[in-house]
Amino acid sequence: MKYLSQHSMGCIASRDTNEETPDSYGNADTDRKANRKADDDFNPEEVKGEETAVAAFDPSLIVAPSVPPSVNTNVPRVNYAPQYIYGYRGHDSRENLFFSSTGNLLYPMGAVSVILNPATNSQTFFGGKALGKTTNQHDDDILCLAVSADRRKVATGQLGVKPKLFIWSADGGNFITKYVLSDKKSRGIVACAFSTNAEHLAFVDLSDDHAVYVINANKGKLLWRKATGNNEIYSISWGSAKEFAICGKNTVRFYNIDTQEEKNANGFDGQVMGCITTDSAGEYCASSVKGSIYLFNGTEVSGEIQRAHRGKITALVVSGTEVVSVGDDKRITFHDKNTKDLVREINCRFIPRSIDVFNEFMAVGNIQNGITLYKNYEETNSWWGHHDGEVWGLAITDDLVYTAGDDNKLIAWNFKKCKAEAVAPISERPGEKTGKGPSTSSKLPDNQCSRALAYCKRTEEIAIGTNSGEVHIRGKKTLSDDKSVIKCSDCWVTCMEYSSSGGMLAVGTGGNEVVLYEVPSYNVKAKLTEHSAPVISVDWSEDGNWLRTVDEGFSMLFWKAPEFNRDKDGAENTKDVKWTTQNAKIGWSVQGIYPPGVDKFHVNCASKSKDNRFIATGDDWGFVNIYNYPCGKGAKCVALRGHAEHVPRVGFSNDGYYLFSVGGKDKAVIQWKK
């Protein structure tokens, strides 16, 4: 395997993705989920409707076994909770990584706030609890995070129809208070900051008038709200217990919370001011997209550090007498606040998005959703994440879980040690965007994006299906090196599974076909072309004599070995067959995975545990749901909250102690443990 640090990694992508225009700081897309239900009390089991999604399926596909096993529709007696969340939200958010008073790292990912102990590499969380356990947790993408001056309180704000802001304890993740915006036009909370005495909190929404709010940080009570105007606001900082400042396009503005008086700083028309912070004396520093840092005496500019960066400054902090900043030029710079001289600089592999300094330690979050930790200016540790487009690929072995997405990253996570063991590019050769791949926000070409993985235990090989229709075969211990590359389709690879013996690989494609390969030669055994829509799942029988495939139109077809001709009576003829996997979302054993009244496309994926006791699903509301298996009509589930986006893949570890999920657009990889 190839062990890589954040700063020494080889060619993961041909360039940094999600790079922003010079006048933009890249707020998250707030309109795409404007009509999505956003309610902590929402329960997927309680959606009311007159018919279930199962009623829309071909009834001939719902065939019971000759001797049906007992079906338990009660809530399963199992308790999974997040043990580790891989990744950090840096692809579209900034200034959201801080140290707590005890040296833990605080940051958001998905709908959860992470408290990472860097010494032990262990995590606790604010959020991530099963539905019904609490209503005091986020239910959408967390866009901003702030820590109080004493580093004991944390505030987090989210995206959504009715955005929520929570205040909680830094080291215990214990709820303190919350504030919920009732105006749907507010869209989200983009920046927040505590007063110097932590008694008040100011935050800015994403409404058209970019309103600023001040609340009591202990009781969650609103003091006042004021519109700031048409210009976007990016950052907030307090200079005292009573005064704070905001900055954004054409704006550096100061507020007094008692009088609600506001004052604009002079000289910033036509400038985009991205960051604002204060030193220990309460004096402000603000930075521009042109790379300069402005020093203030009260509300007036008293000096300027010119060209501190070659381009946009993305985060700013004052540590002692030094102004520490990071920017699009991939540098960390340290300037003496008094002389304005450059004291030192550190080069970064990726564009930094956040920085915090605590004693001799420094933490930097980057645009590739990773974190680097420094001690006395030397890198000591790093954490990885996916960062572009969506994350769909998931394959699980006895000791590793593999993930892949639209970011040219194949990552092998050691889930016992909770770390990335290896990171490799999907392809070092940039191709083209063909227009035949799935919809994605990624800027990368199709051949550097992957949405399907499969692992063969017999040969210790990982198969990576790309959005350009290629399948890369690599060894478990040589993750960066192709053993072979197969061109199986002109469309994207949607799903893959090895047979239980490891002798066959089934590849489903967006071209409405399934291609079967013999292993280890990877010669084509058969092409199955009777689907009329992209194939979304494949399952092998335990004996390898049957293949079951499902497409987006919810047609389920059955294929009989050795020639793999279609059996039109396959549902009946396989009713007593034992299946290695349960990826199919149709059938007698999964009738209950669809809550009443929801569209059948609401459930994105299914996967059963190896002992056949449970089945997990991922849905469009970001839930990971666990049912007893088989899952009969009317079944109740444990609904796990952690993701902020649709969940396209879930899977159990071989021993069932772990459950893994990937969060599509939130790019989070969550490791749940019993």
C-alpha positions, -999 to 999 in steps of 0.1 A, spaced: 0 0 0 10 36 -5 10 57 27 5 93 19 5 125 40 -16 155 31 15 174 19 33 146 1 5 129 -17 10 122 -54 -14 128 -82 -49 125 -67 -65 150 -91 -51 168 -121 -59 201 -102 -76 214 -71 -113 212 -77 -140 235 -64 -117 265 -71 -136 297 -68 -137 329 -88 -118 358 -73 -149 376 -61 -166 346 -45 -162 326 -14 -185 298 -25 -216 296 -3 -233 263 -4 -262 257 -28 -292 268 -8 -320 266 -33 -317 229 -43 -333 218 -11 -358 246 -6 -388 223 -6 -372 194 13 -388 185 46 -366 199 74 -379 188 108 -361 171 136 -393 153 146 -397 138 111 -400 100 112 -398 80 80 -422 54 95 -449 80 101 -453 95 66 -490 94 59 -504 82 26 -530 59 12 -507 35 -6 -472 22 -2 -445 22 -28 -446 -16 -28 -480 -14 -44 -464 1 -75 -442 -30 -81 -451 -59 -103 -468 -83 -79 -453 -112 -97 -420 -102 -82 -432 -106 -47 -430 -144 -42 -427 -159 -7 -404 -189 0 -420 -224 1 -416 -223 39 -416 -186 48 -394 -177 77 -409 -158 106 -411 -120 100 -406 -96 128 -419 -61 120 -410 -46 154 -382 -21 158 -350 -42 157 -332 -47 190 -299 -33 178 -281 0 187 -257 15 162 -241 48 169 -214 68 149 -179 57 160 -160 77 134 -168 101 106 -142 105 78 -138 139 63 -142 176 71 -164 202 54 -140 224 35 -151 221 -1 -176 249 3 -172 263 38 -144 281 56 -132 292 91 -150 262 107 -121 243 123 -111 251 159 -94 237 190 -113 232 222 -99 242 256 -85 207 260 -69 205 225 -96 186 208 -105 195 172 -140 208 164 -154 207 129 -186 198 109 -192 170 85 -226 162 71 -253 169 97 -229 161 126 -203 182 145 -172 162 153 -151 164 184 -118 147 175 -91 139 201 -60 140 179 -38 122 205 -60 91 205 -77 96 171 -111 90 188 -143 110 181 -174 121 200 -202 141 184 -228 167 187 -256 150 168 -256 116 151 -283 102 173 -311 78 162 -344 94 155 -365 96 187 -335 99 210 -333 137 207 -346 166 187 -316 187 196 -294 179 166 -289 192 131 -309 177 102 -291 194 73 -257 205 61 -238 224 88 -224 255 71 -206 273 99 -190 266 133 -176 290 159 -160 286 193 -161 310 223 -129 328 234 -125 304 263 -129 275 238 -156 259 260 -187 267 239 -195 259 202 -221 273 179 -231 256 146 -255 268 119 -271 248 91 -287 250 57 -324 243 54 -360 255 50 -360 265 87 -323 267 96 -313 258 131 -284 272 152 -272 251 181 -250 260 210 -233 232 228 -203 223 251 -170 219 233 -157 188 249 -188 169 259 -210 178 229 -238 186 254 -267 207 242 -270 242 257 -296 261 236 -308 266 201 -324 291 178 -346 282 148 -353 306 120 -389 304 110 -386 324 78 -381 301 48 -364 328 29 -335 327 54 -322 295 36 -293 289 60 -268 303 85 -235 311 69 -214 327 97 -216 330 134 -194 342 163 -195 345 202 -191 377 221 -158 379 240 -176 369 272 -197 342 254 -229 358 266 -242 366 231 -239 352 197 -242 370 163 -249 352 131 -258 359 95 -284 342 73 -285 335 36 -316 355 28 -316 381 0 -311 409 26 -284 389 44 -298 396 79 -276 397 110 -291 384 143 -280 387 179 -292 362 205 -286 353 241 -260 325 239 -273 308 271 -311 310 265 -314 312 227 -335 343 229 -334 368 200 -323 403 209 -326 418 175 -324 413 137 -312 437 111 -310 434 73 -275 442 60 -284 448 24 -278 430 -10 -241 422 -5 -231 388 7 -216 386 42 -188 361 48 -174 365 83 -182 379 118 -159 387 148 -164 404 182 -141 430 196 -157 432 230 -188 419 249 -209 446 232 -195 452 198 -189 431 167 -181 435 130 -191 418 98 -174 417 64 -183 408 29 -187 423 -5 -180 461 -3 -185 458 34 -167 461 67 -194 471 93 -194 475 130 -224 470 154 -232 479 190 -256 454 204 -271 477 230 -278 507 207 -280 487 175 -259 514 160 -240 505 129 -210 521 113 -193 513 80 -156 514 77 -144 537 49 -125 526 18 -139 492 11 -163 499 -18 -155 477 -47 -136 452 -25 -145 418 -14 -136 413 23 -136 376 31 -123 373 67 -124 393 99 -109 384 133 -96 402 164 -65 401 186 -65 396 223 -70 434 228 -101 434 207 -85 451 176 -98 439 143 -80 425 113 -97 419 80 -86 404 47 -95 409 10 -96 386 -20 -67 405 -34 -44 392 -7 -40 422 17 -47 423 54 -61 455 70 -54 464 106 -78 485 126 -77 508 156 -113 508 167 -133 513 136 -106 530 115 -79 513 94 -45 519 110 -23 498 87 -21 473 59 -1 442 52 1 444 15 1 413 -7 2 389 23 -10 363 -3 -10 360 -40 -47 359 -43 -77 353 -20 -72 349 17 -94 321 29 -89 322 67 -73 346 93 -64 344 130 -42 364 153 -19 345 176 1 367 200 18 393 180 15 374 147 -13 376 121 -16 340 107 -34 336 74 -40 310 46 -50 316 10 -55 303 -25 -18 304 -31 -16 273 -8 5 292 18 3 297 55 19 331 63 29 346 97 33 384 97 44 405 127 14 427 135 35 456 145 62 456 118 40 439 92 71 418 82 68 382 71 81 361 99 77 326 83 56 307 58 46 271 52 36 257 18 5 234 16 -4 207 -8 -41 219 -11 -58 252 -8 -64 258 30 -99 268 41 -95 272 79 -68 277 104 -66 278 142 -36 281 166 -36 267 201 -4 268 222 22 251 201 -3 234 178 -19 246 146 -47 229 126 -54 236 89 -85 224 71 -83 223 33 -105 224 2 -101 186 -3 -120 180 30 -88 170 49 -71 183 80 -34 187 88 -21 191 123 12 209 131 33 211 162 59 238 164 53 244 127 60 208 117 33 185 104 25 157 128 -7 142 115 -33 144 88 -69 132 81 -85 126 47 -119 130 31 -137 130 -2 -143 165 -16 -159 168 -50 -192 158 -66 -208 128 -48 -195 98 -30 -212 65 -40 -186 37 -42 -184 14 -12 -168 -20 -7 -161 -37 26 -135 -64 35 -125 -80 68 -103 -50 78 -107 -23 53 -136 -3 38 -130 12 3 -148 44 -9 -147 62 -42 -165 93 -56 -164 120 -82 -131 134 -69 -105 110 -84 -99 94 -50 -100 57 -41 -95 56 -3 -89 25 18 -100 31 54 -88 9 82 -119 8 102 -103 -8 133 -77 20 134 -100 47 120 -76 61 95 -69 62 58 -44 34 51 -40 43 14 -53 70 -10 -49 64 -48 -62 82 -79 -90 66 -98 -70 75 -129 -39 96 -134 -49 102 -170 -75 130 -174 -101 121 -200 -132 139 -212 -166 147 -199 -186 126 -224 -221 136 -213 -229 99 -208 -221 98 -171 -244 105 -142 -253 140 -132 -226 155 -110 -213 188 -98 -177 176 -102 -154 194 -126 -134 162 -132 -137 141 -164 -157 109 -163 -128 86 -161 -116 102 -128 -150 97 -112 -163 64 -97 -197 53 -83 -192 16 -80 -167 -7 -62 -165 -44 -56 -140 -65 -37 -129 -101 -44 -117 -119 -13 -103 -149 -33 -79 -128 -55 -76 -98 -31 -86 -75 -59 -106 -43 -59 -127 -34 -89 -133 3 -96 -161 12 -120 -158 47 -136 -183 71 -150 -167 66 -184 -176 29 -184 -141 15 -175 -134 -10 -147 -99 -8 -131 -87 -40 -114 -61 -34 -86 -45 -55 -59 -53 -48 -23 -17 -41 -15 -10 -21 -47 -39 3 -47 -23 27 -71 -14 2 -98 -38 -12 -124 -35 -49 -130 -60 -45 -159 -84 -19 -172 -116 -31 -189 -138 -10 -212 -172 -25 -205 -196 3 -217 -199 38 -232 -220 47 -202 -211 49 -165 -207 18 -143 -236 18 -118 -230 -13 -96 -208 -43 -93 -206 -76 -74 -182 -106 -74 -198 -140 -70 -193 -157 -36 -167 -180 -51 -148 -151 -66 -150 -167 -101 -173 -141 -117 -177 -103 -117 -211 -88 -126 -210 -51 -138 -242 -31 -142 -241 0 -164 -260 31 -172 -263 17 -207 -291 -7 -195 -269 -38 -196 -250 -62 -173 -216 -75 -183 -203 -107 -168 -165 -113 -165 -146 -145 -156 -121 -140 -128 -91 -138 -128 -88 -135 -166 -116 -109 -169 -127 -123 -202 -163 -115 -211 -186 -144 -202 -219 -128 -212 -236 -95 -219 -272 -93 -205 -291 -67 -225 -328 -71 -217 -331 -42 -192 -347 -10 -205 -332 14 -179 -299 18 -161 -291 -11 -138 -290 -2 -101 -282 -35 -84 -269 -70 -89 -270 -100 -65 -255 -134 -68 -269 -166 -53 -247 -183 -28 -241 -212 -51 -233 -189 -81 -261 -204 -102 -283 -173 -103 -279 -136 -109 -306 -111 -99 -306 -76 -115 -327 -45 -109 -330 -14 -130 -342 22 -124 -376 13 -138 -378 -13 -110 -378 -43 -134 -361 -73 -117 -347 -99 -140 -332 -133 -132 -304 -151 -151 -295 -188 -149 -259 -201 -151 -240 -214 -169 -251 -195 -200 -269 -168 -180 -300 -168 -201 -330 -149 -187 -355 -169 -168 -389 -151 -171 -402 -171 -142 -372 -164 -121 -390 -149 -92 -409 -181 -87 -380 -204 -95 -356 -186 -71 -381 -183 -42 -360 -208 -21 -326 -197 -34 -302 -182 -8 -287 -150 -19 -252 -138 -10 -263 -102 -9 -296 -83 -8 -290 -52 -29 -323 -56 -47 -349 -32 -34 -378 -54 -47 -389 -88 -34 -407 -106 -7 -379 -101 18 -378 -63 15 -415 -54 12 -413 -33 44 -384 -10 36 -407 16 20 -425 39 44 -462 43 36 -470 71 12 -435 78 -1 -423 76 -37 -406 43 -44 -375 62 -55 -371 75 -19 -351 44 -8 -318 46 -26 -301 13 -15 -304 -18 6 -278 -42 22 -283 -71 45 -260 -82 73 -240 -114 67 -260 -133 94 -293 -124 78 -306 -107 109 -309 -71 97 -312 -51 65 -300 -14 62 -313 11 38 -302 47 28 -328 72 18 -333 106 3 -337 123 37 -302 113 48 -313 86 71 -297 52 75 -325 28 84 -322 -6 101 -349 -32 99 -352 -68 110 -347 -92 80 -367 -104 63 -385 -71 62 -423 -75 60 -450 -49 53 -455 -24 81 -420 -30 95 -406 -4 119 -370 7 119 -342 24 137 -335 56 118 -300 69 122 -293 106 117 -259 116 105 -259 125 69 -272 157 55 -279 144 20 -292 114 2 -275 81 12 -266 61 -19 -248 32 -4 -248 13 30 -231 -20 41 -224 -41 71 -189 -54 81 -186 -91 78 -189 -96 116 -219 -72 118 -203 -50 144 -199 -21 120 -222 -4 95 -209 20 69 -227 46 49 -217 72 23 -236 105 20 -237 114 -17 -234 152 -19 -224 157 18 -193 135 10 -193 120 45 -182 84 52 -198 74 85 -187 43 105 -214 32 128 -207 7 156 -229 -15 178 
